[in-house]
C-alpha cells in the first residue's frame, strides 16, 4: 500500500473543520482520509500546536505534497450526490418497466400451480 503524504495546509484545514464537525468519520470520508488519521492530527494539534502539524511525522520532517486530495466544496458535493440520485431513479424506472414487460410476456401456466410428476 502506498504511503500518502498530506500538505501542512490540508492537515491544518482538516483540523480546523474537525474542531467544529459533528462527526469526525463523516468529515474524514468527505476528505478522503481515514478517520484515525484525522484523530491523530487533532491530537498532534492539541499537544504541539500548528507547528506540530508541520513537523510531525517520521523523523520529524515537514509534510510532503505528493498526493493531496482536493478539499470538497460542500455545494459541489451536494450537486454530485443529487445527480447520482437522479441517475439511480432513472435506472430504477427502467428496471421496473423491464420487469413488468418480462412478466407480461411470460406464458401463463394455466395449471394448478403444482409441479409435474417426474414418474
N, C-alpha and C positions, 0 to 999 in steps of 0.2 A: 504494500500500500504506500502510495506516495505521500510524503510529508508536505503539508500545506503551510505556508508562511503567510501571515497577515500583516498588513501595514499598521504602523502605530495609529494612523488616523482611523482605520477601520476598527481597531480594538477600542480606541477612545470613544468613537461613536456608538459602538455596541454597548459599552459600559454605561454611557450616559442614558441610552434608551432602556437598558436593563434596570436602572435605578428607579424608573417610573413605570416599568412594564407590569402588567397584571399577571403575566405568565412568561417565565424565562424559556420553557420549552417551546412555546408558540413563537416567541421572538427569535430563538435560535433557528427554528425551522424556516422562518422568513429570511433570515440572514444566510442560511445555508451552512451553518456551523453546528457542531454537536453541542447539546445543551451543557455538557460538563465543561466544555471549553469556555463558554460564557461565564459559568460559575467560577472557573479558575481565574479569568480576567477580573471578575468582580473582587475576588479575594486578594489578588495582587494589588488591585487599585486601592482597596481598603488598607492593606498593610504598608504599601510603598508609595502610594500616590500615583500621579500621572507618570512620573519618571520610571516607576516600576514597570508600567506597560511598555515603555520604550526600550528598557534594557533587560527585562526578564526573559529568560529562555535558556537554552543550552549554552553554557559558557558565558552567560550574561551578554550576549551580543545583540545588537539592535535588530529589530524586526526587518525581514526582507519583504519585498513586494512582488514575489514570484507569481502567486495566484491570489489575487484579491477579488473576492466576489463583490459584485456590484450591490450597493445598498438599494433595496427595492422601494420605489416610491409607492406609498400605500394606495394612492388613487390609480396608478397604473396596474397594481396587483388586483384591485377590485375589478377593473375593466377586463383583465385577463381571465379572472375567475368567472365573471358573468358571461364571457364569450364561451368558456368551456361548458358552462351550464346550458347555454343555448344550443351548443352542438350536441350535448347529451340528450336534450329534449327532442331535437331533430332525429337523432339515432333511435330513440325510444319510439317515436311516432312511426318511423319506417319499419321497425321490427314488429310493432303492433299490427300494422297493416299487412305485413308479410305473413305473420302467423294466422291472421284472420283469413287471408286468401288461401293459405295452405289447408286450413281446417275446412273451408268451404269446398275446396276441390277434392278433398278426400272422399272416396266412395263410402256411402253409408253401409253399415254392416247388416242391417235388416234382420239379423238373428236375435237370439235371446240374450246374447252377451256372454254366454258360456263358451269356453274353449272347446274346440272339436276334439273328439277322441282320436287317439293315435292307434287304436286297435282295430 
